[in-house]
C-alpha cells in the first residue's frame, strides 16, 4: 500500500513565524501535491511538483513556497505565517502516467493553527 | 468559471438501503471523474475512476455512472452499512497535457448510515 506521511498531525505557530510542513511518500511517485482544506471551500491546490526540483503553482500559492529536493519528499513553507493560513493541510502523491488519471494518495493531514 | 456541485445537504439513510450521491458540473468537459471517501480527521481515500467513454463502473457494493450529456455523475452504495458513514468527494480531470496534473474538486457530501 502507498504510504504518504505528514510530519505532524497538529501544529500551533505564531503569526510571522516561518513554518515548514513535511511530506514523505514511499512509492516512488513522480507527482506530489499540497492542498489546504477549509469548511465550505473544499480542497484547494497550493502547489504541485511533477518531478524532483520541478514545481508549479496551484490555485492559491500566495504566501507559500515549496521544495522538492528528493523524489520522496515535498515540503511546504509558510514564509511568514498569518492567521488566515490556519487550516488543514493535505499532501498527496500520484504516479505519473501518459493520461494523468491515476488516483492521488493522501496523507492524514496537518491541522495548523496560527495564533 | 468551472463549477462542481455535490449534494449540499447531508444524506441520512437507513442501514441496508441504497445511498445515491450526485456530482454535477458546469463549464467543464472532464475526461474522467474520480470518487474519494474522507473520514473525519483523515485524508481522502480513492474509491473509483470512470472515464468519459464509460457509462458505468462497479466495485463491490459501489457503482458510479457518468453522463456527459447531463454533466452528472451518480455514486451509489448498495446495502449500505454504518461503516459507510463518511464524506464523499468527486473530482474531475482532463487529459490536456498542460493541465493533466490537476483535479477540480467538489465540496463533498456527508453520508450518515443509521443502524
Interface residues (C-beta under 8 A of the other chain):
Chain A: X4 X31 X40 X41 X42 X43 X44 X45 X48 X50 X56 X58 X90 X92 X99 X100 X101 X103 X104 X105 X106 X107 X108 X109 X111
Chain B: X31 X32 X34 X41 X42 X43 X44 X45 X46 X49 X51 X89 X93 X95 X100 X101 X102 X103 X105 X106 X107 X108
